[in-house]
């Protein structure tokens, strides 16, 4: 599987996310994901399935050095002492001494960016994560964070109907690769006639086209499905290349108003 290097951290270009999956779903689908070639897995404290992911990976017996594991700290834990303890709990749940990437899940409105980044940098210095990053930061917040610590990624909503060109330009300037979540846009992608038509030209599904559109921009894509039968399809995006014309057509679908995920209590002023 292809990798993307971001500020010195090599990250598999396609990851498998377990948002909104029950423990049973995680333990059922992760073996299929591993079989399909996935080695990058993304969870979070908020998902409440870190332990299930840890069990599934341990049962599969894949060597730890072949895996890339990401989890995220929820804003409730952005407090001195509490932050580090929450990371320890995540590691215990996952059955690990260290994750590959630890993210600040949302910027929120209560704790300054500098304080958030200082806390996660301390955890990195303690050896509990190889790399650190942020999630759902806007351009100004990303610039501030990158001025304090080495940021490996900003994980954000990234799908065909949302124009993220401003944020991507900032990230590119900083040497930070974005990570894309919600690529399927709440199920809109598989039903879209334009994406299906593009897929027909390559013998691919609309979902594969959307994931390919993401990684072809140098953005890390998170795939998600609780259906083991769909996992292999989502992984098969590295055997074709979208034309410049098709890339431009998909990008032209996006607007700044196309955002789906924006909880008022957590979200920043978006770019």
C-alpha positions, 0 to 999 in steps of 0.5 A: 500500500502507498504511503504519504510522508508528512513532516517526517512521518510515513503514513499509509495513504489509505486507512480504516476507520471505526467511527460509529462501529460497535465492538462486535462490528469492529471485531468482525470487520477488522480481520477482513480489513487486514486480509484486504491489506489495510494496516492503518487503523483509526479510532478515538476515545470518543468512539468507545471501541479502542478495546475492541480494535485492540482485541481484533488486532491482537487476535489477528497476529499481525506484527506490531511493526506492520501496523499504523495505529491512530487514536484521538484525545477528546476535548474533555481531557484537555486539562493538566494531568487529565490529558496524560491519564486519558492517553494512558487509558487509551493505550491500556484499551488498545493493549499498546505501549505506544500509538503511531499517531495521537491527535487532538480530536477537536479544537473546541472553544475553552482551551487555547491552541498553544495549551492543547499542543503543549499537552500532546507534545508532552505525551509524545516526549514521554514516548506514548506516541511516535507522532502527533497531529490535530483534527478539525483545525482551521488554517489559523489554528493549524499554523499556530500548532505547527509553530509549536510542534511538529504536526503530522496531520490535520484530520478533517472532513474531506469529500467531493461536495466540500471545498477544502482548497484553502485549508489544503493550501495552508497544510501544503505550505506547512508540509502537513498532509491532511487526512480525510474523513467522511469521504463517502459524505454520509452515503451520498457518494455511492449514489451520485450519478457523476461519480458512478459515470467516472467509475464506469470508465475505469471499471471502478465504483463511485466509492473507489473513485472518491477514495482515489480522488483523495489520495491522488491529491496527496491526502490520506484517506480513511475508509469505513465500512462495517460490511466485510464484503465491501472492505476489499473494494475500498482497498482496491484504489491503487491500480488506477489513476484518475485523469486530470479532467476527472480530478478537476470535475470532481473537485469542481463539485465542492463548495464551502457550504458542503460541510456535513460535520460541524458541531457548534460546541466543538467546531472552529470558524471554518476556512 
